[in-house]
Structures are given as structure tokens and as C-alpha cells.
Amino acid sequence: MSALDTARSVVSHRGMTCLQLHQKLGQLTRKVGQLTLRAEQATAMEARIDEQALTIGSLRQQLDTAKRIRATVNAKASRYDEAEARAQEAERMLASQTKELLALRSFRDNVNSVSTLPPHQGPTAPPAGRFETGTPVRLGASRLATTDPGHVPVVPDDANADTQPIPVVDEPEPAA
């Protein structure tokens, strides 16, 4: 190559010789390879960042949903506690009223009792001779309808031995 060719090539290649140009091209190729690798890594990292951003968005939605569910559950638990307290109070009142009802029934039964015999052990048949047998007779014509007290049988004093006196209940004094 002549000096003129070398001078032309140096001018056309920005002041570099062919060898310098070739060396510069090799350096730039190596740099492009390194930058390409870094660009691929950056692209992969960008994709991972996008995936993580989507995951973070999904997790935030799940967190919001979980917070709403927790608030609902807490409200239901509060209502349940209130209902349980009301139920316990109602059970306590029912037990108190049942006890009072039993006392009132016992008092009523005591007041209404005339005999110490249980109600199912009363006389099964009228005593003999209580009624005359035969045809019915008008009451005014009956010999039992007399005004003479001499025919009334005398009742002995111990005939009422199976009865109990009715207890006297004090009435409350009227409020002033």
C-alpha cells in the first residue's frame, strides 16, 4: 500500500489506520457483547419486577379481602356474645319464674285442699241408706223433707278429723 492510500484511509477512517480501526472494532464488539448480556439481564430483571408487582397487587387485594372478612367475623362474634348474654339472662329469669310458679301452685293447692286425703281417694259409693230405693217421689212428699230437726243424725266430733284448717294469709297493708 502506498503512502497516498494510507493517508486517504486515515482521513476516511477519522485518523485511524486499518490496524487501529480493526482493533477498535474488536473492542467495540466485545463491549457490545458485554452490553448485550447486561441488556438481557436487565430485561429478565424487568420481567421479574413486573411479576413481583403483579404478585404484590394480588397480595394487597387478598389483604383487603381478609381485613373485610375479619371485620365481618368480629361483628358477628360481638353479636354472638350479646345474644349469648341475653340468652343467659332469659334462662336466669325463666328459672326464677319457674321457682315462683311452683311456690304459687303449692300455695294454691294448700289453700284449695279440704282434706288430707289425696283427691283420687274419695268415697267410691254413697253410704248405704243414704237414698231410698224405689220410685222417685216429689220432694215435698218425701219423708226426708220434713221440717222436724229430730230426724237429722248427730255427727260425732271426730268426724272432721281428716280435714285441716285453711291457713290465714295476711293481706298486705295498703300503701299510704
VEXNUZA-443445 format. One line per field, with one value per atom (N, C-alpha, C, O): residue in one letter; atom name; z, x negated, y. Coordinates in nm, 2 decimals. Example, Ala and Ser with C-alpha at 12.3 -4.5 7.8 and 13.67 -1.06 7.14 Angstrom:
residuo = A;A;A;A;S;S;S;S
atomo = N;CA;C;O;N;CA;C;O
w = 0.78;0.78;0.78;0.85;0.71;0.71;0.79;0.80
u = -1.32;-1.23;-1.32;-1.42;-1.28;-1.37;-1.29;-1.34
v = -0.57;-0.45;-0.33;-0.33;-0.22;-0.11;0.00;0.11
This chain:
residuo = M;M;M;M;S;S;S;S;A;A;A;A;L;L;L;L;D;D;D;D;T;T;T;T;A;A;A;A;R;R;R;R;S;S;S;S;V;V;V;V;V;V;V;V;S;S;S;S;H;H;H;H;R;R;R;R;G;G;G;G;M;M;M;M;T;T;T;T;C;C;C;C;L;L;L;L;Q;Q;Q;Q;L;L;L;L;H;H;H;H;Q;Q;Q;Q;K;K;K;K;L;L;L;L;G;G;G;G;Q;Q;Q;Q;L;L;L;L;T;T;T;T;R;R;R;R;K;K;K;K;V;V;V;V;G;G;G;G;Q;Q;Q;Q;L;L;L;L;T;T;T;T;L;L;L;L;R;R;R;R;A;A;A;A;E;E;E;E;Q;Q;Q;Q;A;A;A;A;T;T;T;T;A;A;A;A;M;M;M;M;E;E;E;E;A;A;A;A;R;R;R;R;I;I;I;I;D;D;D;D;E;E;E;E;Q;Q;Q;Q;A;A;A;A;L;L;L;L;T;T;T;T;I;I;I;I;G;G;G;G;S;S;S;S;L;L;L;L;R;R;R;R;Q;Q;Q;Q;Q;Q;Q;Q;L;L;L;L;D;D;D;D;T;T;T;T;A;A;A;A;K;K;K;K;R;R;R;R;I;I;I;I;R;R;R;R;A;A;A;A;T;T;T;T;V;V;V;V;N;N;N;N;A;A;A;A;K;K;K;K;A;A;A;A;S;S;S;S;R;R;R;R;Y;Y;Y;Y;D;D;D;D;E;E;E;E;A;A;A;A;E;E;E;E;A;A;A;A;R;R;R;R;A;A;A;A;Q;Q;Q;Q;E;E;E;E;A;A;A;A;E;E;E;E;R;R;R;R;M;M;M;M;L;L;L;L;A;A;A;A;S;S;S;S;Q;Q;Q;Q;T;T;T;T;K;K;K;K;E;E;E;E;L;L;L;L;L;L;L;L;A;A;A;A;L;L;L;L;R;R;R;R;S;S;S;S;F;F;F;F;R;R;R;R;D;D;D;D;N;N;N;N;V;V;V;V;N;N;N;N;S;S;S;S;V;V;V;V;S;S;S;S;T;T;T;T;L;L;L;L;P;P;P;P;P;P;P;P;H;H;H;H;Q;Q;Q;Q;G;G;G;G;P;P;P;P;T;T;T;T;A;A;A;A;P;P;P;P;P;P;P;P;A;A;A;A;G;G;G;G;R;R;R;R;F;F;F;F;E;E;E;E;T;T;T;T;G;G;G;G;T;T;T;T;P;P;P;P;V;V;V;V;R;R;R;R;L;L;L;L;G;G;G;G;A;A;A;A;S;S;S;S;R;R;R;R;L;L;L;L;A;A;A;A;T;T;T;T;T;T;T;T;D;D;D;D;P;P;P;P;G;G;G;G;H;H;H;H;V;V;V;V;P;P;P;P;V;V;V;V;V;V;V;V;P;P;P;P;D;D;D;D;D;D;D;D;A;A;A;A;N;N;N;N;A;A;A;A;D;D;D;D;T;T;T;T;Q;Q;Q;Q;P;P;P;P;I;I;I;I;P;P;P;P;V;V;V;V;V;V;V;V;D;D;D;D;E;E;E;E;P;P;P;P;E;E;E;E;P;P;P;P;A;A;A;A;A;A;A;A
atomo = N;CA;C;O;N;CA;C;O;N;CA;C;O;N;CA;C;O;N;CA;C;O;N;CA;C;O;N;CA;C;O;N;CA;C;O;N;CA;C;O;N;CA;C;O;N;CA;C;O;N;CA;C;O;N;CA;C;O;N;CA;C;O;N;CA;C;O;N;CA;C;O;N;CA;C;O;N;CA;C;O;N;CA;C;O;N;CA;C;O;N;CA;C;O;N;CA;C;O;N;CA;C;O;N;CA;C;O;N;CA;C;O;N;CA;C;O;N;CA;C;O;N;CA;C;O;N;CA;C;O;N;CA;C;O;N;CA;C;O;N;CA;C;O;N;CA;C;O;N;CA;C;O;N;CA;C;O;N;CA;C;O;N;CA;C;O;N;CA;C;O;N;CA;C;O;N;CA;C;O;N;CA;C;O;N;CA;C;O;N;CA;C;O;N;CA;C;O;N;CA;C;O;N;CA;C;O;N;CA;C;O;N;CA;C;O;N;CA;C;O;N;CA;C;O;N;CA;C;O;N;CA;C;O;N;CA;C;O;N;CA;C;O;N;CA;C;O;N;CA;C;O;N;CA;C;O;N;CA;C;O;N;CA;C;O;N;CA;C;O;N;CA;C;O;N;CA;C;O;N;CA;C;O;N;CA;C;O;N;CA;C;O;N;CA;C;O;N;CA;C;O;N;CA;C;O;N;CA;C;O;N;CA;C;O;N;CA;C;O;N;CA;C;O;N;CA;C;O;N;CA;C;O;N;CA;C;O;N;CA;C;O;N;CA;C;O;N;CA;C;O;N;CA;C;O;N;CA;C;O;N;CA;C;O;N;CA;C;O;N;CA;C;O;N;CA;C;O;N;CA;C;O;N;CA;C;O;N;CA;C;O;N;CA;C;O;N;CA;C;O;N;CA;C;O;N;CA;C;O;N;CA;C;O;N;CA;C;O;N;CA;C;O;N;CA;C;O;N;CA;C;O;N;CA;C;O;N;CA;C;O;N;CA;C;O;N;CA;C;O;N;CA;C;O;N;CA;C;O;N;CA;C;O;N;CA;C;O;N;CA;C;O;N;CA;C;O;N;CA;C;O;N;CA;C;O;N;CA;C;O;N;CA;C;O;N;CA;C;O;N;CA;C;O;N;CA;C;O;N;CA;C;O;N;CA;C;O;N;CA;C;O;N;CA;C;O;N;CA;C;O;N;CA;C;O;N;CA;C;O;N;CA;C;O;N;CA;C;O;N;CA;C;O;N;CA;C;O;N;CA;C;O;N;CA;C;O;N;CA;C;O;N;CA;C;O;N;CA;C;O;N;CA;C;O;N;CA;C;O;N;CA;C;O;N;CA;C;O;N;CA;C;O;N;CA;C;O;N;CA;C;O;N;CA;C;O;N;CA;C;O;N;CA;C;O;N;CA;C;O;N;CA;C;O;N;CA;C;O;N;CA;C;O;N;CA;C;O;N;CA;C;O;N;CA;C;O;N;CA;C;O;N;CA;C;O;N;CA;C;O;N;CA;C;O;N;CA;C;O;N;CA;C;O;N;CA;C;O;N;CA;C;O;N;CA;C;O;N;CA;C;O;N;CA;C;O;N;CA;C;O;N;CA;C;O;N;CA;C;O;N;CA;C;O;N;CA;C;O;N;CA;C;O;N;CA;C;O;N;CA;C;O;N;CA;C;O;N;CA;C;O;N;CA;C;O;N;CA;C;O;N;CA;C;O;N;CA;C;O;N;CA;C;O;N;CA;C;O;N;CA;C;O;N;CA;C;O;N;CA;C;O
w = 0.00;0.00;0.00;0.06;-0.07;-0.08;0.03;0.10;0.04;0.14;0.11;0.21;-0.01;-0.05;-0.01;0.04;-0.03;0.01;0.16;0.22;0.23;0.38;0.42;0.52;0.36;0.40;0.37;0.45;0.26;0.22;0.32;0.37;0.36;0.45;0.59;0.66;0.63;0.76;0.76;0.87;0.66;0.65;0.65;0.72;0.58;0.57;0.69;0.72;0.77;0.89;1.02;1.12;1.01;1.12;1.19;1.31;1.11;1.16;1.21;1.28;1.18;1.22;1.10;0.99;1.14;1.03;1.03;1.12;0.94;0.93;1.05;1.10;1.10;1.21;1.34;1.41;1.35;1.46;1.45;1.55;1.33;1.31;1.34;1.40;1.30;1.33;1.48;1.54;1.55;1.70;1.76;1.86;1.72;1.77;1.75;1.84;1.63;1.60;1.69;1.74;1.73;1.82;1.96;2.02;2.00;2.13;2.14;2.24;2.04;2.03;2.03;2.09;1.96;1.95;2.09;2.13;2.16;2.29;2.38;2.46;2.37;2.46;2.42;2.52;2.30;2.26;2.32;2.36;2.32;2.38;2.53;2.58;2.60;2.74;2.76;2.85;2.68;2.70;2.66;2.72;2.56;2.53;2.64;2.68;2.71;2.82;2.93;3.00;2.96;3.06;3.02;3.11;2.90;2.85;2.87;2.91;2.84;2.86;3.01;3.05;3.09;3.24;3.28;3.37;3.23;3.27;3.22;3.29;3.10;3.05;3.14;3.18;3.18;3.27;3.40;3.46;3.46;3.58;3.57;3.67;3.46;3.44;3.44;3.50;3.38;3.38;3.52;3.56;3.60;3.73;3.82;3.90;3.80;3.87;3.84;3.93;3.71;3.67;3.73;3.78;3.74;3.80;3.95;4.01;4.01;4.16;4.18;4.28;4.09;4.11;4.10;4.17;4.01;4.00;4.12;4.18;4.17;4.30;4.41;4.49;4.42;4.53;4.52;4.62;4.40;4.38;4.42;4.49;4.39;4.42;4.58;4.64;4.64;4.78;4.85;4.96;4.80;4.86;4.85;4.94;4.74;4.72;4.83;4.89;4.84;4.94;5.08;5.16;5.11;5.24;5.27;5.38;5.17;5.18;5.21;5.29;5.13;5.15;5.28;5.35;5.33;5.46;5.57;5.67;5.55;5.65;5.66;5.77;5.54;5.54;5.61;5.68;5.58;5.64;5.79;5.86;5.83;5.98;6.04;6.15;5.98;6.04;6.05;6.15;5.95;5.95;6.06;6.13;6.07;6.17;6.31;6.40;6.33;6.46;6.50;6.61;6.40;6.42;6.46;6.55;6.39;6.42;6.56;6.63;6.59;6.73;6.83;6.94;6.81;6.90;6.92;7.03;6.81;6.81;6.88;6.96;6.86;6.93;7.08;7.15;7.12;7.26;7.33;7.44;7.26;7.31;7.31;7.41;7.21;7.21;7.32;7.39;7.34;7.45;7.59;7.67;7.61;7.73;7.75;7.86;7.64;7.65;7.68;7.76;7.62;7.65;7.79;7.85;7.85;7.99;8.08;8.18;8.05;8.13;8.12;8.22;8.00;7.98;8.06;8.12;8.05;8.13;8.28;8.35;8.33;8.47;8.51;8.61;8.42;8.45;8.45;8.53;8.35;8.34;8.47;8.52;8.51;8.64;8.75;8.84;8.77;8.87;8.87;8.97;8.75;8.73;8.75;8.81;8.71;8.74;8.88;8.93;8.96;9.10;9.17;9.26;9.12;9.17;9.14;9.22;9.02;8.98;9.06;9.10;9.09;9.17;9.31;9.37;9.37;9.50;9.50;9.59;9.39;9.38;9.37;9.43;9.29;9.28;9.41;9.44;9.48;9.61;9.70;9.78;9.70;9.79;9.75;9.84;9.62;9.57;9.61;9.65;9.59;9.63;9.78;9.82;9.86;10.01;10.04;10.13;9.97;10.00;9.96;10.03;9.85;9.79;9.86;9.84;9.94;10.00;10.11;10.20;10.12;10.22;10.31;10.43;10.25;10.32;10.31;10.21;10.40;10.39;10.29;10.25;10.26;10.16;10.02;9.98;9.95;9.81;9.73;9.77;9.63;9.56;9.50;9.48;9.46;9.39;9.49;9.45;9.63;9.72;9.79;9.91;9.72;9.78;9.79;9.74;9.85;9.86;9.72;9.63;9.71;9.58;9.56;9.45;9.67;9.66;9.78;9.88;9.76;9.87;9.98;9.96;10.10;10.21;10.20;10.14;10.26;10.25;10.32;10.43;10.27;10.33;10.31;10.37;10.24;10.21;10.13;10.15;10.03;9.94;9.95;9.97;9.94;9.94;9.80;9.70;9.80;9.67;9.64;9.73;9.51;9.47;9.37;9.31;9.36;9.26;9.31;9.44;9.22;9.27;9.33;9.29;9.43;9.50;9.50;9.50;9.49;9.49;9.62;9.73;9.62;9.74;9.86;9.97;9.82;9.93;9.99;10.11;9.92;9.97;10.04;10.10;10.03;10.08;10.23;10.29;10.30;10.44;10.49;10.61;10.40;10.43;10.43;10.47;10.37;10.36;10.47;10.46;10.58;10.70;10.76;10.74;10.83;10.90;11.04;11.11;11.08;11.22;11.22;11.15;11.31;11.31;11.39;11.40;11.44;11.51;11.42;11.47;11.30;11.21;11.16;11.10;11.18;11.14;11.23;11.35;11.17;11.25;11.32;11.26;11.43;11.50;11.45;11.44;11.42;11.37;11.49;11.56;11.51;11.62;11.59;11.48;11.70;11.69;11.61;11.55;11.61;11.54;11.40;11.33;11.34;11.20;11.11;11.00;11.16;11.07;11.11;11.08;11.16;11.19;11.07;11.09;10.96;10.84;10.76;10.66;10.81;10.75;10.82;10.93;10.75;10.80;10.79;10.70;10.89;10.88;10.76;10.73;10.70;10.60;10.66;10.75;10.62;10.68;10.65;10.55;10.75;10.73;10.66;10.71;10.56;10.48;10.52;10.50;10.57;10.60;10.47;10.38;10.46;10.35;10.37;10.48;10.26;10.27;10.31;10.27;10.39;10.43;10.31;10.23;10.29;10.18;10.19;10.30;10.08;10.08;10.11;10.06;10.19;10.23;10.12;10.14
u = -0.08;0.00;-0.09;-0.20;-0.05;-0.13;-0.10;0.00;-0.18;-0.16;-0.03;0.04;0.00;0.12;0.24;0.34;0.24;0.36;0.37;0.48;0.26;0.26;0.32;0.40;0.28;0.33;0.48;0.55;0.52;0.66;0.74;0.85;0.69;0.77;0.77;0.87;0.66;0.66;0.76;0.83;0.77;0.87;1.01;1.09;1.03;1.17;1.21;1.33;1.11;1.14;1.11;1.08;1.12;1.11;0.97;0.96;0.88;0.75;0.69;0.59;0.75;0.70;0.65;0.71;0.56;0.51;0.60;0.69;0.58;0.66;0.65;0.74;0.52;0.50;0.57;0.63;0.56;0.62;0.77;0.84;0.82;0.96;1.01;1.11;0.93;0.96;0.96;1.05;0.86;0.85;0.97;1.03;1.01;1.12;1.25;1.33;1.26;1.38;1.39;1.50;1.28;1.28;1.32;1.40;1.27;1.31;1.46;1.53;1.51;1.65;1.73;1.84;1.69;1.76;1.77;1.87;1.65;1.65;1.75;1.82;1.74;1.83;1.98;2.06;2.01;2.15;2.19;2.30;2.10;2.13;2.16;2.26;2.08;2.10;2.23;2.31;2.25;2.37;2.50;2.61;2.48;2.60;2.63;2.75;2.53;2.55;2.62;2.72;2.57;2.63;2.78;2.86;2.80;2.93;3.03;3.15;2.98;3.07;3.10;3.21;2.99;3.02;3.12;3.20;3.10;3.20;3.34;3.43;3.35;3.48;3.55;3.66;3.46;3.51;3.55;3.65;3.47;3.50;3.63;3.71;3.65;3.77;3.89;3.99;3.88;3.99;4.02;4.13;3.91;3.93;3.99;4.08;3.95;4.01;4.16;4.24;4.19;4.33;4.41;4.52;4.36;4.43;4.45;4.55;4.34;4.35;4.45;4.52;4.46;4.56;4.70;4.79;4.72;4.85;4.88;4.99;4.78;4.80;4.83;4.92;4.76;4.78;4.92;4.99;4.97;5.11;5.21;5.31;5.18;5.27;5.27;5.38;5.16;5.15;5.22;5.28;5.21;5.28;5.43;5.51;5.48;5.62;5.67;5.77;5.58;5.61;5.61;5.70;5.52;5.51;5.64;5.70;5.68;5.81;5.93;6.01;5.93;6.04;6.04;6.14;5.92;5.90;5.94;6.00;5.91;5.95;6.10;6.16;6.17;6.31;6.37;6.47;6.32;6.37;6.35;6.44;6.23;6.21;6.30;6.35;6.33;6.42;6.56;6.63;6.60;6.74;6.74;6.84;6.64;6.63;6.63;6.70;6.56;6.56;6.70;6.74;6.76;6.90;6.99;7.08;6.98;7.07;7.03;7.13;6.91;6.87;6.92;6.97;6.92;6.98;7.13;7.18;7.20;7.34;7.37;7.47;7.28;7.30;7.28;7.36;7.18;7.16;7.28;7.33;7.34;7.45;7.57;7.65;7.59;7.70;7.69;7.79;7.57;7.54;7.57;7.63;7.53;7.56;7.71;7.76;7.78;7.93;7.99;8.09;7.94;7.99;7.97;8.06;7.85;7.83;7.92;7.97;7.94;8.03;8.18;8.25;8.22;8.35;8.36;8.47;8.26;8.26;8.27;8.34;8.20;8.20;8.34;8.39;8.40;8.54;8.64;8.73;8.62;8.71;8.70;8.80;8.58;8.56;8.63;8.69;8.61;8.67;8.82;8.89;8.88;9.02;9.08;9.19;9.00;9.04;9.05;9.14;8.95;8.95;9.07;9.13;9.09;9.21;9.34;9.43;9.35;9.47;9.50;9.61;9.39;9.40;9.45;9.53;9.39;9.44;9.58;9.66;9.62;9.76;9.86;9.97;9.82;9.90;9.91;10.02;9.80;9.80;9.90;9.98;9.89;9.98;10.12;10.21;10.15;10.29;10.34;10.46;10.26;10.30;10.33;10.42;10.25;10.27;10.40;10.47;10.42;10.55;10.67;10.77;10.66;10.78;10.80;10.90;10.70;10.72;10.82;10.81;10.91;11.01;10.98;11.01;10.92;10.90;10.75;10.68;10.70;10.57;10.56;10.45;10.68;10.68;10.65;10.69;10.57;10.55;10.68;10.77;10.69;10.82;10.87;10.99;10.78;10.82;10.87;10.91;10.86;10.91;11.04;11.06;11.12;11.25;11.34;11.31;11.46;11.55;11.59;11.62;11.60;11.63;11.78;11.83;11.86;12.00;12.07;12.01;12.19;12.25;12.28;12.30;12.28;12.31;12.45;12.54;12.46;12.59;12.70;12.67;12.81;12.93;12.93;13.02;12.84;12.85;12.97;13.03;12.99;13.11;13.20;13.16;13.33;13.43;13.43;13.41;13.45;13.47;13.61;13.70;13.64;13.78;13.82;13.73;13.94;13.99;13.95;13.96;13.93;13.90;14.02;14.14;14.00;14.11;14.08;13.97;14.19;14.17;14.11;14.15;14.03;13.95;14.04;14.02;14.15;14.24;14.31;14.35;14.33;14.40;14.30;14.35;14.17;14.07;14.07;14.09;14.05;14.04;13.91;13.89;13.81;13.68;13.70;13.61;13.81;13.83;13.90;13.97;13.89;13.97;13.89;13.77;13.97;13.91;13.87;13.82;13.90;13.86;13.71;13.67;13.63;13.49;13.46;13.34;13.55;13.53;13.48;13.42;13.51;13.47;13.32;13.27;13.26;13.12;13.03;13.03;12.94;12.85;12.74;12.70;12.70;12.60;12.46;12.43;12.38;12.24;12.15;12.14;12.07;11.97;11.86;11.84;11.80;11.70;11.57;11.51;11.54;11.42;11.44;11.36;11.56;11.59;11.51;11.48;11.47;11.39;11.24;11.16;11.19;11.05;10.96;10.84;11.01;10.92;10.91;10.84;10.96;10.95;10.85;10.82;10.80;10.70;10.76;10.84;10.73;10.78;10.71;10.60;10.78;10.72;10.64;10.69;10.51;10.43;10.47;10.53;10.45;10.49;10.37;10.26;10.40;10.30;10.31;10.42;10.20;10.21;10.21;10.13;10.30;10.31;10.21;10.20;10.14;10.05;10.13;10.24;10.06;10.12;10.12;10.03;10.23;10.24;10.13;10.10;10.07;9.97;10.03;10.14;9.96;10.01;9.99;10.02
v = -0.11;0.00;0.12;0.12;0.22;0.34;0.44;0.42;0.54;0.64;0.72;0.76;0.73;0.80;0.73;0.78;0.60;0.51;0.52;0.52;0.51;0.51;0.65;0.65;0.76;0.89;0.90;0.95;0.85;0.85;0.77;0.81;0.65;0.57;0.63;0.61;0.70;0.76;0.87;0.89;0.95;1.06;1.00;1.06;0.90;0.84;0.77;0.75;0.72;0.65;0.73;0.67;0.86;0.95;0.95;0.95;0.94;0.95;0.82;0.82;0.70;0.58;0.49;0.50;0.41;0.32;0.20;0.19;0.12;0.00;-0.09;-0.15;-0.11;-0.19;-0.13;-0.20;0.00;0.07;0.05;0.04;0.07;0.05;-0.09;-0.11;-0.19;-0.33;-0.35;-0.42;-0.30;-0.31;-0.24;-0.30;-0.12;-0.05;-0.13;-0.14;-0.19;-0.27;-0.39;-0.42;-0.46;-0.57;-0.53;-0.60;-0.41;-0.36;-0.33;-0.37;-0.27;-0.23;-0.36;-0.36;-0.46;-0.59;-0.65;-0.70;-0.66;-0.71;-0.63;-0.69;-0.50;-0.41;-0.44;-0.45;-0.46;-0.49;-0.62;-0.63;-0.72;-0.85;-0.84;-0.89;-0.76;-0.74;-0.66;-0.70;-0.56;-0.48;-0.56;-0.54;-0.65;-0.73;-0.83;-0.84;-0.88;-0.97;-0.89;-0.94;-0.77;-0.68;-0.64;-0.63;-0.62;-0.58;-0.70;-0.68;-0.82;-0.94;-0.96;-0.99;-0.94;-0.95;-0.84;-0.87;-0.72;-0.61;-0.64;-0.61;-0.70;-0.74;-0.85;-0.84;-0.95;-1.05;-1.00;-1.04;-0.90;-0.84;-0.76;-0.76;-0.69;-0.61;-0.70;-0.67;-0.82;-0.92;-0.97;-0.98;-1.00;-1.04;-0.93;-0.96;-0.81;-0.69;-0.68;-0.65;-0.69;-0.69;-0.80;-0.78;-0.92;-1.03;-1.01;-1.03;-0.95;-0.92;-0.81;-0.81;-0.71;-0.61;-0.66;-0.62;-0.76;-0.82;-0.90;-0.90;-0.97;-1.05;-0.96;-0.99;-0.85;-0.75;-0.70;-0.68;-0.67;-0.62;-0.72;-0.69;-0.85;-0.96;-0.97;-0.99;-0.97;-0.98;-0.87;-0.89;-0.75;-0.63;-0.65;-0.62;-0.71;-0.74;-0.84;-0.83;-0.95;-1.05;-1.00;-1.03;-0.91;-0.84;-0.76;-0.77;-0.68;-0.61;-0.70;-0.67;-0.81;-0.90;-0.96;-0.98;-1.00;-1.06;-0.96;-1.00;-0.84;-0.73;-0.72;-0.71;-0.72;-0.71;-0.83;-0.82;-0.95;-1.07;-1.07;-1.11;-1.03;-1.02;-0.92;-0.95;-0.81;-0.71;-0.78;-0.76;-0.85;-0.91;-1.02;-1.03;-1.10;-1.20;-1.14;-1.19;-1.03;-0.97;-0.91;-0.92;-0.86;-0.81;-0.92;-0.91;-1.03;-1.15;-1.20;-1.24;-1.21;-1.25;-1.16;-1.21;-1.03;-0.94;-0.96;-0.96;-0.98;-1.01;-1.14;-1.15;-1.24;-1.37;-1.36;-1.41;-1.28;-1.26;-1.19;-1.22;-1.09;-1.02;-1.11;-1.11;-1.20;-1.29;-1.39;-1.43;-1.44;-1.54;-1.48;-1.54;-1.35;-1.28;-1.27;-1.29;-1.23;-1.22;-1.36;-1.37;-1.46;-1.60;-1.64;-1.70;-1.61;-1.65;-1.57;-1.63;-1.44;-1.36;-1.42;-1.43;-1.46;-1.52;-1.65;-1.68;-1.73;-1.86;-1.83;-1.90;-1.73;-1.70;-1.65;-1.69;-1.57;-1.52;-1.64;-1.64;-1.73;-1.84;-1.93;-1.98;-1.95;-2.03;-1.97;-2.03;-1.83;-1.76;-1.77;-1.79;-1.75;-1.75;-1.89;-1.91;-1.99;-2.13;-2.16;-2.22;-2.11;-2.13;-2.06;-2.12;-1.94;-1.86;-1.93;-1.94;-1.98;-2.06;-2.18;-2.21;-2.25;-2.37;-2.34;-2.40;-2.23;-2.18;-2.14;-2.17;-2.07;-2.03;-2.15;-2.15;-2.24;-2.36;-2.44;-2.49;-2.45;-2.51;-2.44;-2.50;-2.31;-2.23;-2.25;-2.26;-2.25;-2.27;-2.40;-2.42;-2.51;-2.64;-2.65;-2.72;-2.58;-2.58;-2.51;-2.55;-2.40;-2.32;-2.40;-2.40;-2.47;-2.54;-2.68;-2.74;-2.72;-2.86;-2.85;-2.76;-2.94;-2.95;-3.07;-3.07;-3.17;-3.30;-3.33;-3.29;-3.41;-3.46;-3.58;-3.62;-3.63;-3.74;-3.69;-3.58;-3.76;-3.72;-3.72;-3.79;-3.63;-3.62;-3.75;-3.77;-3.84;-3.96;-4.07;-4.18;-4.05;-4.15;-4.11;-4.14;-4.04;-4.00;-4.12;-4.23;-4.11;-4.22;-4.27;-4.19;-4.41;-4.46;-4.48;-4.48;-4.50;-4.52;-4.44;-4.43;-4.40;-4.33;-4.43;-4.55;-4.38;-4.47;-4.54;-4.48;-4.66;-4.73;-4.66;-4.60;-4.66;-4.60;-4.45;-4.38;-4.39;-4.25;-4.21;-4.11;-4.30;-4.27;-4.39;-4.50;-4.36;-4.46;-4.52;-4.45;-4.65;-4.71;-4.72;-4.73;-4.72;-4.72;-4.62;-4.56;-4.59;-4.49;-4.35;-4.32;-4.26;-4.12;-4.06;-4.08;-3.97;-3.91;-3.76;-3.71;-3.68;-3.54;-3.50;-3.56;-3.40;-3.36;-3.32;-3.35;-3.25;-3.21;-3.33;-3.32;-3.44;-3.55;-3.65;-3.75;-3.63;-3.72;-3.71;-3.60;-3.82;-3.81;-3.75;-3.71;-3.74;-3.67;-3.52;-3.45;-3.47;-3.33;-3.27;-3.17;-3.32;-3.27;-3.15;-3.14;-3.07;-2.96;-2.99;-2.90;-3.11;-3.15;-3.19;-3.28;-3.12;-3.15;-3.28;-3.31;-3.34;-3.47;-3.58;-3.67;-3.58;-3.69;-3.67;-3.77;-3.56;-3.53;-3.61;-3.59;-3.69;-3.77;-3.68;-3.58;-3.72;-3.64;-3.69;-3.81;-3.59;-3.62;-3.61;-3.51;-3.72;-3.71;-3.60;-3.57;-3.56;-3.45;-3.50;-3.41;-3.62;-3.67;-3.70;-3.76;-3.67;-3.69;-3.60;-3.64;-3.49;-3.40;-3.41;-3.32;-3.52;-3.54;-3.54;-3.52;-3.58;-3.59;-3.45;-3.45;-3.35;-3.22;-3.13;-3.15;-3.03;-2.94;-2.80;-2.77;-2.72;-2.58;-2.51;-2.53;-2.42;-2.33;-2.23;-2.15;-2.21;-2.11;-1.97;-1.95;-1.89;-1.75;-1.67;-1.68;-1.60;-1.53;-1.38;-1.32;-1.33;-1.18;-1.10;-1.13;-1.01;-0.93;-0.81;-0.76;-0.77;-0.66;-0.53;-0.51;-0.45;-0.32;-0.23;-0.22;-0.15;-0.06;0.05;0.10;0.08;0.19;0.32;0.36;0.40;0.53;0.63;0.75
